[in-house]
Amino acid sequence: MTESARPGEPSTAPTDNIPGPRSEPLPPPPTTVAAGPQDDNLTDELEEAYWSVHDGAAADATVAQVLTRLPRITALIGRLAWQADRSATLCVVVCQLASAAMSALGLIAGIAVLQHLFAQGPTPDRVRAALPQLLLVVGLLGARAALEAAVAVAQARVTPKIRTALECEFLHLTAHVRLEAVEDAGWHDEVHRANDRGLFYARQIVGQVVSLASAALALVGTAGVLGILHPALLPLLLLSALPVGFAAVRSARDRFASFKRWNALQRRVRVFSWLLLDVDAAAELRSDTAQGALLEEHRRLTLKIAEEDTRLGVHAALLNLAGRTVGGLGTGITYAALAAMLIAGWLPLAAGAGAVLAIQSGQAALTRLVEVAHLVYEHALWVSDLLTVQERSRQLLPAQATLQAPSTVGRITLDDVHFTYPGKETAALNGISMTLTAGQKIAFVGLNGSGKSTCAKLLAGLYEPERGSVRWDDTDVREMDAQSLHRQVACVLQEPVRFPFSALSNITAATGTLTQADPARTLAAARASGADAVIASLPDTWETLLSKRFKGGQQLSGGQWAKIAVARGLYKNAPLLLLDEPTASMDPPSEHAVYEAVLRGWLREDQITVLISHRLASVVDCDTIYVFDEGRITESGSHEELMAVAGGTYAGMFTLQAGGYRARSSPPLDKPMAPS
């Protein structure tokens, strides 16, 4: 054994066994490199953004795929609406059907008016004969307007309820899923995609489905009227409407596809505009005089966007011209066939005029049907995405049990614990065993990635071990209700949450409330952490909002936020206190005061305190120090015991850090200091 060393004293503890950084040989870089993709395939060089995976899906789908999926989409939205507000949903359905019936009856009544006007006899007599039908048409139009207003009112009732129900359920589920799910990059993309797009389109799609149903019913009603006038008119409707529908399909798909390319270009250019406007990058941009380089690349990309805008505008104009040309030819053929039927005596003149009105109505309904169908198809993918995330979240919720975690614990035991992060091959923890006793102060030390923080999160019940067990006294934590366990653990992290609420709420949030506080306990926690001086300097002290987003809000420094976070952890007064580099952003006096409070003063007699730190001077007074390396515990003991281990990792790291505080003129560590 070697004699323990203190900062400022020579030591003979070897440092050769301290693991060094792992790196591969790196070749020199090229003399020039492009700032980004330079060719015309700019969008092909961008990764698919998590929030754009369904953009343009309608443009890639066939007509059959769209038509096949629409009934399922309508049923899905109908089910959501029924769950949100049954009476409003029923009102929408009934009024929508009645409105379509009014439209069809109005068309028939209009044809009857024409028949009276084109009948034989003096004009005043024909007008008088048509007057009842005219009044009927006016009444039907008024009834249709009232029904459409009723649909709008009912839709206004049900749409916000659907959005509210989906959003509340979504946030409740995703806020409670297990931590390892949240830390998975794929899960992060899914959740934000559902939040950004799924909830947005869930609000829009109700109205779109109503419009889709309206257009479909109008088309069916028009076809029914033409069938009543003469069955031969139905093929004329198809001949007239299908070219218009084809042009609408092409136009809708072109808009979707072009939007996806334009959106990708915008994503690329926003990288540069964001850097130019970002407050955190401002100082470095100016000191490096990098603004010109960024502006040059920004201009190159904006010119590409301008070219794309021009191309899209020209293409849309040509496509619209082609569609109208084809539609005009179809309409001309339709009217020619209709004229032939009138000449042949198949239709009376009034019926022919009514057929023209019906065909024009059918064309408009089909065009609207196609455009809305594409929107509904694509937006429904986002809503389905949202519902899928909700269902997956239900499978990832922590364990719920009747057994509640105790408010006191005598010992916490880890027995052969193994844990591997999702998607990783190397275990983060590989056979960890330890026993923590009430009243103890424990330290976890080691290199980055050695497993310290992972072990702390298993202690807190945030992760579950793949093998082995974590026991509070004699109870496996997997048998406890997960939330009750979390309530008995206080965590103070290196990068704490900066709640945009009052200073008081930032402390009381530890106990699950933003509005209720224990004044004496809050003040004691603030004093112990040094946050009392921070809060006292704020304009409204405890009630000051800690966010510049609000009028009069204040922004704290990193060290001040750290003191607030420590106060939050102390205020919780839990049987297990975990501190993961809590003072990394504090100045030396503040750091010293916090450790004095946490390790020497502020303690429940039965509290277990676990400190994770790279500053080994802060762990000297801990009862037991565990040294982690690649997921294993390689050494454990008190500071004195570990310093006495010949060739020990802890002794080597401590000596290395202690040497950094020695004056440059001091003699080397391997030579004795001259007597003063």
C-alpha positions in Angstrom: 0.0 0.0 0.0 1.1 3.6 -0.6 0.5 6.5 1.6 -2.5 8.6 0.7 -1.9 12.0 -1.0 -3.6 15.3 -0.6 -3.7 18.2 -3.0 -0.4 20.1 -2.9 1.6 17.1 -1.5 3.9 14.8 -3.4 2.7 11.4 -4.2 4.3 8.2 -5.4 1.0 6.8 -6.6 1.4 5.6 -10.2 -0.7 7.1 -13.0 0.1 4.8 -15.8 -3.0 2.7 -15.2 -5.4 5.6 -15.8 -7.3 4.8 -19.0 -6.5 7.3 -21.8 -8.6 8.6 -24.6 -9.3 6.1 -27.4 -8.8 7.4 -30.9 -8.0 6.3 -34.4 -5.3 7.8 -36.6 -6.7 10.7 -38.6 -5.5 11.7 -42.1 -5.1 15.4 -43.0 -8.2 17.1 -44.5 -8.5 18.3 -48.1 -7.5 21.9 -48.9 -11.0 22.8 -50.1 -14.5 21.5 -49.3 -18.0 22.4 -50.3 -20.3 24.0 -47.7 -23.1 21.7 -48.9 -24.5 19.9 -51.9 -23.6 21.8 -55.1 -25.5 20.1 -57.9 -29.1 20.4 -58.9 -30.1 17.3 -56.8 -30.0 19.3 -53.6 -33.0 17.7 -52.1 -31.6 14.2 -52.8 -28.7 15.1 -50.5 -30.9 15.8 -47.5 -32.0 13.3 -44.9 -35.7 12.7 -44.7 -36.9 15.0 -41.9 -38.9 13.2 -39.2 -41.8 15.6 -39.8 -42.0 15.2 -43.6 -42.2 11.4 -44.1 -45.8 11.6 -45.3 -45.5 14.8 -47.4 -46.4 14.0 -51.0 -47.9 10.6 -50.1 -51.0 11.4 -52.1 -48.9 12.1 -55.1 -47.4 8.6 -55.0 -50.6 6.8 -54.4 -52.8 5.4 -57.2 -56.4 6.5 -57.6 -57.4 3.0 -56.5 -55.4 3.3 -53.3 -56.9 6.6 -52.5 -60.5 5.4 -53.2 -59.9 2.2 -51.2 -58.6 4.0 -48.2 -61.2 6.8 -48.1 -64.0 4.8 -46.5 -61.6 3.6 -43.7 -60.5 7.2 -43.1 -64.1 8.5 -43.0 -64.9 5.7 -40.5 -61.9 6.6 -38.3 -62.8 10.3 -38.2 -66.4 9.4 -37.6 -65.4 7.3 -34.6 -63.2 10.0 -33.1 -66.0 12.5 -33.6 -68.6 10.2 -32.0 -66.3 9.7 -29.0 -65.8 13.5 -28.7 -69.5 14.7 -29.1 -72.2 12.3 -30.1 -75.0 14.9 -30.6 -72.8 17.2 -32.7 -71.6 14.3 -34.8 -75.2 13.1 -35.4 -76.2 16.6 -36.3 -73.4 16.8 -38.9 -74.4 13.5 -40.5 -78.1 14.2 -40.6 -77.8 17.8 -41.8 -75.2 16.8 -44.4 -77.6 14.2 -45.9 -80.5 16.6 -45.7 -78.4 19.3 -47.4 -77.5 17.0 -50.3 -81.2 16.1 -50.6 -82.1 19.8 -50.7 -79.6 20.3 -53.4 -81.0 17.5 -55.6 -84.6 18.6 -55.0 -83.6 22.1 -55.8 -82.2 21.0 -59.1 -85.4 19.1 -59.9 -87.5 22.1 -58.9 -85.4 24.3 -61.1 -86.0 21.9 -64.1 -89.8 22.2 -63.3 -89.5 26.0 -63.4 -87.9 25.7 -66.9 -90.6 23.4 -68.1 -93.2 26.0 -67.2 -91.3 28.8 -68.7 -90.8 26.9 -72.0 -94.4 25.8 -72.1 -96.8 27.1 -74.7 -98.9 30.2 -74.0 -98.3 33.9 -73.2 -95.3 34.8 -71.2 -97.1 36.2 -68.1 -99.1 32.9 -67.9 -95.9 30.9 -68.0 -94.4 33.0 -65.3 -97.4 32.7 -63.1 -97.5 28.9 -63.6 -93.8 28.7 -62.7 -94.2 30.9 -59.6 -95.0 28.0 -57.1 -91.9 26.1 -58.4 -89.8 29.3 -58.1 -91.0 29.6 -54.5 -90.1 26.0 -53.9 -86.6 26.5 -55.3 -86.1 29.5 -53.1 -87.3 27.5 -50.1 -85.1 24.6 -50.9 -82.1 26.9 -51.3 -82.9 28.6 -47.9 -83.3 25.2 -46.3 -80.0 24.1 -47.7 -78.3 27.2 -46.4 -79.7 26.6 -43.0 -78.6 23.0 -43.0 -75.1 23.9 -44.1 -75.0 26.5 -41.3 -76.1 23.7 -38.9 -73.3 21.5 -40.2 -70.8 24.3 -39.6 -72.0 24.9 -36.1 -71.9 21.2 -35.2 -68.4 20.9 -36.8 -67.2 23.9 -34.8 -68.4 22.0 -31.7 -66.9 18.6 -32.4 -63.5 19.6 -34.0 -61.9 21.3 -31.0 -63.1 18.5 -28.8 -61.4 15.9 -31.0 -58.2 17.9 -30.9 -58.4 18.5 -27.2 -59.0 14.8 -26.4 -56.2 13.6 -28.7 -53.7 16.2 -27.5 -54.4 15.5 -23.8 -54.2 11.7 -24.3 -51.1 12.1 -26.4 -49.2 14.3 -23.9 -50.4 12.2 -20.9 -49.0 9.0 -22.5 -45.8 10.3 -23.9 -45.0 12.2 -20.6 -45.1 8.9 -18.7 -43.4 6.4 -21.0 -40.2 4.8 -19.7 -37.0 6.8 -19.9 -35.2 4.5 -22.2 -38.0 5.0 -24.8 -37.6 8.8 -24.6 -33.9 8.6 -25.1 -34.2 6.5 -28.3 -33.7 8.7 -31.3 -36.3 6.9 -33.4 -38.9 7.4 -30.6 -38.0 11.1 -30.4 -38.7 11.5 -34.1 -42.0 9.6 -33.9 -43.3 11.6 -31.0 -42.4 15.0 -32.4 -43.8 14.1 -35.8 -47.1 13.1 -34.1 -47.1 16.3 -32.0 -46.1 18.7 -34.9 -48.2 17.2 -37.7 -50.6 14.6 -36.3 -52.3 17.0 -33.9 -52.3 19.8 -36.5 -54.0 17.7 -39.1 -56.4 16.1 -36.6 -58.0 19.5 -36.3 -58.2 20.1 -40.1 -59.3 16.7 -41.2 -62.8 16.8 -39.7 -63.7 19.7 -41.9 -62.0 18.0 -44.9 -64.0 14.8 -44.4 -67.2 16.9 -44.2 -66.2 18.6 -47.4 -65.4 15.3 -49.0 -68.8 13.9 -48.0 -70.5 17.0 -49.3 -68.8 16.7 -52.7 -69.6 13.0 -52.9 -73.2 13.4 -52.0 -73.5 16.3 -54.4 -72.1 14.1 -57.2 -74.5 11.3 -56.3 -77.4 13.7 -56.2 -76.5 15.1 -59.6 -76.2 11.7 -61.1 -79.6 10.7 -59.6 -81.2 13.8 -61.2 -79.7 13.0 -64.6 -80.9 9.4 -64.3 -84.4 10.6 -63.7 -84.3 13.0 -66.7 -82.9 10.3 -69.0 -80.6 7.3 -68.3 -78.5 8.2 -71.4 -77.5 11.4 -69.6 -75.3 9.5 -67.2 -72.6 8.6 -69.7 -72.6 12.3 -70.7 -71.9 13.2 -67.1 -68.9 10.9 -67.1 -67.7 12.2 -70.5 -67.9 15.7 -69.2 -66.6 15.3 -65.7 -63.9 12.7 -66.0 -61.5 14.9 -68.0 -62.0 17.6 -65.4 -61.4 15.1 -62.7 -58.2 13.8 -64.4 -56.9 17.4 -64.7 -57.7 17.9 -61.0 -55.8 14.7 -60.0 -52.7 15.7 -62.0 -52.8 19.2 -60.6 -53.2 18.0 -57.0 -50.3 15.5 -57.4 -48.1 18.1 -58.9 -48.7 20.5 -56.1 -47.9 17.8 -53.5 -44.7 16.7 -55.3 -43.5 20.2 -55.8 -44.2 21.2 -52.3 -42.0 18.4 -51.0 -39.0 19.6 -53.1 -39.6 23.2 -52.2 -39.8 22.3 -48.5 -36.5 20.4 -48.7 -34.8 23.5 -50.2 -36.3 25.7 -47.5 -34.9 23.3 -44.8 -31.4 23.6 -46.2 -31.5 27.4 -46.4 -32.9 27.8 -42.9 -29.7 26.2 -41.5 -27.9 29.4 -42.6 -30.5 31.9 -41.7 -30.8 30.3 -38.3 -27.0 30.6 -37.7 -27.1 34.2 -38.8 -29.9 35.1 -36.3 -28.9 32.8 -33.4 -27.9 34.7 -30.3 -25.6 31.9 -29.1 -23.7 31.9 -32.3 -23.5 35.7 -32.7 -20.2 36.3 -30.7 -18.3 33.6 -32.5 -19.6 34.5 -35.9 -18.3 38.0 -35.4 -15.0 37.1 -33.9 -14.4 34.6 -36.8 -15.8 37.1 -39.4 -17.8 34.1 -40.8 -20.9 36.1 -41.8 -19.7 36.6 -45.4 -19.2 32.9 -45.9 -22.7 32.1 -44.5 -24.3 34.9 -46.5 -22.7 33.6 -49.7 -24.0 30.1 -49.2 -27.4 31.5 -48.2 -27.6 33.5 -51.4 -26.7 30.5 -53.5 -29.5 28.5 -52.0 -32.1 31.2 -52.2 -31.4 31.6 -55.9 -32.1 27.9 -56.3 -35.4 28.3 -54.4 -36.3 31.2 -56.8 -35.5 29.0 -59.8 -37.7 26.3 -58.3 -40.6 28.8 -57.7 -40.4 29.9 -61.3 -40.3 26.3 -62.6 -43.3 25.4 -60.4 -45.3 28.4 -61.5 -44.7 27.7 -65.2 -45.5 24.0 -64.9 -48.7 24.7 -63.0 -49.8 27.2 -65.6 -49.2 24.6 -68.4 -50.9 21.9 -66.5 -53.9 24.1 -65.9 -54.0 24.9 -69.6 -53.9 21.3 -70.5 -56.6 20.3 -68.0 -58.9 23.1 -69.2 -58.3 22.1 -72.8 -59.1 18.4 -72.2 -62.0 19.4 -70.0 -63.3 21.8 -72.7 -63.1 19.1 -75.3 -65.1 16.8 -73.1 -67.7 19.4 -72.3 -68.0 20.3 -76.0 -68.6 16.6 -76.9 -71.1 16.4 -74.0 -73.1 19.4 -75.2 -73.0 18.1 -78.8 -74.4 14.8 -77.7 -77.0 16.7 -75.6 -78.0 18.7 -78.7 -78.4 15.6 -80.7 -80.7 14.1 -78.1 -82.8 17.3 -78.1 -83.0 17.3 -82.0 -83.9 13.6 -81.9 -86.7 14.4 -79.5 -85.3 12.2 -76.7 -85.5 15.2 -74.3 -87.7 18.2 -74.0 -86.0 21.6 -74.2 -86.6 22.3 -70.5 -85.0 18.9 -69.5 -82.0 19.7 -71.7 -81.5 23.0 -70.0 -81.8 21.2 -66.6 -79.3 18.6 -67.8 -76.7 21.4 -68.6 -77.1 22.8 -65.1 -76.8 19.3 -63.6 -73.7 18.5 -65.7 -72.0 21.7 -64.6 -72.8 21.0 -61.0 -71.4 17.5 -61.4 -68.2 18.8 -62.8 -67.7 21.2 -59.9 -68.5 18.4 -57.4 -66.1 16.0 -59.0 -63.3 18.6 -59.1 -63.8 19.4 -55.4 -64.0 15.7 -54.6 -60.7 14.9 -56.2 -58.9 17.8 -54.5 -60.3 17.1 -51.1 -59.8 13.4 -51.4 -56.0 13.9 -51.9 -55.9 16.1 -48.8 -57.8 13.7 -46.7 -55.7 10.8 -47.9 -52.4 12.4 -46.9 -53.6 14.1 -43.7 -55.1 10.9 -42.5 -51.6 9.3 -42.6 -50.5 11.9 -40.0 -53.6 11.3 -37.9 -53.0 7.5 -38.1 -49.4 8.2 -37.1 -50.6 10.0 -34.0 -52.9 7.2 -33.0 -50.1 4.6 -33.6 -47.8 6.6 -31.3 -50.5 6.7 -28.6 -51.0 3.0 -28.8 -47.2 2.3 -28.7 -47.0 4.6 -25.7 -49.5 2.5 -23.8 -47.1 -0.4 -24.2 -44.2 1.6 -22.9 -45.7 2.9 -19.7 -43.8 2.1 -16.4 -45.1 -0.6 -14.2 -48.3 0.2 -12.3 -48.8 -1.7 -9.1 -50.7 -1.5 -5.8 -47.5 -1.8 -3.9 -46.2 1.8 -3.1 -42.6 2.7 -2.6 -41.8 3.4 1.1 -41.0 6.9 2.4 -38.0 5.5 4.2 -35.5 2.8 3.3 -32.8 1.1 5.3 -30.7 -0.2 2.5 -30.7 -0.3 -1.3 -29.1 -3.4 -2.9 -28.0 -3.9 -6.5 -27.3 -7.6 -7.2 -25.5 -8.5 -10.5 -27.2 -5.7 -12.5 -26.9 -5.7 -16.3 -28.3 -3.0 -18.6 -27.9 -2.2 -22.3 -29.4 0.8 -24.0 -31.8 0.1 -26.9 -29.9 -0.2 -30.2 -26.5 -0.7 -28.5 -24.5 -3.8 -28.5 -22.1 -3.0 -25.6 -23.6 -3.2 -22.2 -23.7 0.0 -20.2 -23.7 -1.9 -16.9 -22.2 -5.4 -16.7 -22.6 -7.1 -13.4 -22.9 -4.3 -10.9 -23.4 -5.2 -7.2 -23.4 -2.8 -4.2 -25.3 -2.1 -1.0 -26.2 1.4 0.0 -27.2 2.0 3.6 -29.4 4.8 5.1 -27.3 7.8 6.2 -24.4 7.0 3.9 -22.8 9.4 1.5 -21.7 7.5 -1.7 -19.7 8.6 -4.7 -19.5 7.2 -8.2 -16.4 8.2 -10.2 -14.9 7.1 -13.5 -14.4 8.2 -17.1 -17.2 9.4 -19.3 -19.3 6.5 -20.5 -18.2 4.2 -17.7 -21.7 3.6 -16.4 -22.0 6.0 -13.4 -25.1 7.9 -14.5 -26.7 4.8 -15.9 -26.3 3.1 -12.5 -27.8 6.2 -10.8 -30.9 6.0 -13.1 -31.4 2.4 -12.2 -31.2 3.3 -8.5 -33.9 5.9 -9.2 -36.1 3.4 -11.0 -35.9 5.3 -14.3 -34.4 2.2 -16.0 -35.2 -1.5 -15.2 -32.3 -4.0 -15.2 -32.2 -6.6 -17.9 -30.7 -9.0 -15.4 -30.1 -8.9 -11.7 -32.2 -6.9 -9.3 -32.5 -3.5 -7.5 -34.0 -3.9 -4.0 -35.3 -1.4 -1.5 -34.8 -3.3 1.7 -36.1 -6.7 0.6 -38.5 -5.6 -2.1 -37.6 -5.6 -5.8 -38.4 -2.2 -7.3 -40.1 -3.9 -10.3 -42.8 -5.0 -7.8 -43.5 -1.3 -6.9 -45.6 1.3 -8.6 -43.1 3.2 -10.7 -44.4 6.6 -10.1 -44.5 6.0 -6.3 -40.8 5.1 -6.5 -39.9 8.2 -8.5 -41.6 10.3 -5.8 -39.1 8.9 -3.2 -36.0 9.9 -5.3 -34.6 13.4 -5.7 -32.3 13.9 -8.7 -30.1 16.9 -9.3 -28.5 16.8 -12.8 -25.7 18.7 -14.5 -28.1 20.2 -17.0 -31.2 20.8 -15.0 -34.6 21.7 -16.4 -35.1 25.4 -16.5 -38.8 25.7 -15.9 -40.2 29.0 -17.4 -42.2 29.6 -14.2 -41.6 31.5 -10.9 -38.6 31.0 -8.8 -40.8 29.3 -6.2 -42.4 27.0 -8.7 -38.9 26.0 -9.9 -38.2 24.6 -6.4 -41.6 23.1 -5.6 -41.8 21.3 -8.9 -39.8 18.5 -7.2 -42.9 17.5 -5.3 -45.2 17.6 -8.3 -46.8 21.0 -7.8 -46.2 24.5 -9.2 -48.5 26.3 -6.9 -48.2 24.9 -3.4 -45.1 25.3 -1.1 -43.9 24.6 2.4 -42.4 28.0 3.3 -40.0 26.8 6.0 -38.7 23.9 4.0 -38.4 26.0 0.8 -36.3 28.6 2.6 -34.1 26.0 4.2 -33.5 24.3 0.8 -32.7 27.7 -0.8 -30.3 28.7 1.9 -28.5 25.3 1.8 -28.0 25.5 -1.9 -27.1 29.1 -2.1 -30.2 29.9 -4.1 -31.4 32.3 -1.5 -29.0 35.0 -2.6 -30.1 34.4 -6.2 -33.8 34.7 -5.4 -33.3 37.7 -3.1 -31.7 39.6 -6.1 -34.7 39.1 -8.3 -37.2 41.9 -8.7 -40.2 40.0 -7.3 -38.1 37.5 -5.3 -40.0 34.2 -5.1 -42.6 35.2 -7.7 -40.2 36.4 -10.4 -40.7 34.5 -13.6 -37.5 32.9 -14.7 -37.9 33.3 -18.5 -37.4 36.2 -20.9 -40.5 35.1 -22.8 -42.6 36.9 -20.2 -42.7 40.6 -19.4 -40.5 41.3 -16.5 -39.0 37.7 -16.7 -35.4 37.2 -15.7 -32.7 35.0 -17.2 -30.3 33.3 -14.8 -26.8 32.3 -15.5 -25.8 28.6 -15.6 -24.4 28.7 -12.1 -27.6 30.3 -10.7 -29.7 27.7 -12.4 -27.6 25.0 -10.8 -28.3 26.5 -7.3 -32.0 26.5 -8.0 -31.8 22.8 -9.2 -29.9 21.8 -6.0 -32.6 23.6 -3.9 -35.2 21.7 -5.8 -33.5 18.4 -5.0 -33.1 19.3 -1.3 -36.7 20.5 -1.0 -38.0 17.1 -2.1 -36.5 15.6 1.1 -36.5 12.1 -0.4 -34.9 9.1 1.2 -32.6 8.8 -1.9 -30.7 11.9 -3.2 -28.8 11.6 -6.5 -26.5 14.4 -7.5 -25.0 14.0 -11.0 -22.3 16.7 -11.4 -24.6 19.3 -9.8 -22.0 22.0 -9.4 -20.2 21.8 -12.8 -21.3 25.4 -13.7 -20.8 26.9 -10.2 -17.9 29.1 -9.0 -15.6 27.6 -6.3 -17.2 29.3 -3.3 -20.7 28.2 -4.4 -19.5 24.7 -5.1 -17.9 24.5 -1.7 -21.1 25.8 0.0 -23.3 23.2 -1.8 -21.0 20.3 -0.8 -20.9 21.5 2.7 -24.7 21.5 2.8 -25.2 18.2 1.0 -22.4 16.2 2.5 -22.1 17.7 5.9 -25.2 19.6 6.8 -28.3 19.0 4.8 -29.2 15.4 5.4 -32.1 13.4 6.7 -30.5 11.1 9.2 -31.8 8.2 7.1 -31.1 9.7 3.6 -28.8 7.9 1.1 -26.8 10.5 -0.9 -25.2 9.4 -4.1 -22.7 11.9 -5.7 -21.4 11.6 -9.2 -18.5 13.9 -9.9 -15.3 14.2 -11.9 -13.9 16.6 -9.4 -12.5 14.1 -7.0 -11.8 16.6 -4.2 -15.5 16.8 -3.7 -15.8 13.1 -2.9 -13.1 12.8 -0.3 -15.5 12.8 2.6 -17.9 10.2 1.2 -18.3 7.0 3.1 -17.8 4.8 0.1 -16.4 5.6 -3.4 -17.2 3.3 -6.3 -14.9 3.5 -9.3 -16.6 2.6 -12.6 -14.9 1.4 -15.8 -16.7 0.1 -18.9 -19.8 -0.8 -17.0 -18.1 -2.6 -14.1 -17.0 -1.5 -10.6 -13.2 -1.9 -10.5 -12.6 -0.4 -7.0 -14.6 0.6 -4.0 -13.8 1.9 -0.5 -13.2 5.2 1.3 -10.8 7.8 0.0 -8.0 6.7 2.3 -8.5 3.0 1.4 -8.4 3.7 -2.3 -5.4 6.0 -2.1 -3.6 3.2 -0.3 -4.1 0.8 -3.2 -0.8 0.4 -5.1 -1.4 1.1 -8.8 -5.1 2.0 -8.1 -7.1 3.8 -10.7 -8.7 6.2 -8.2 -5.3 7.0 -6.7 -3.9 7.7 -10.1 -6.8 10.0 -11.1 -6.7 11.9 -7.8 -3.0 12.4 -8.0 -3.3 13.7 -11.6 -6.0 16.2 -10.6 -4.1 17.3 -7.5 -1.0 18.0 -9.6 -3.0 20.4 -11.6 -3.3 22.7 -8.6 0.4 22.9 -7.9 2.4 25.9 -8.9 4.5 25.6 -12.0 7.6 26.3 -10.0 6.9 23.4 -7.6 9.3 20.5 -7.9 8.2 17.4 -9.8 6.0 14.9 -8.0 8.7 12.2 -8.0 11.2 14.5 -6.1 10.8 15.4 -2.5 10.1 19.1 -1.7 12.9 21.0 -0.1 12.3 21.8 3.6 11.3 25.4 4.2 
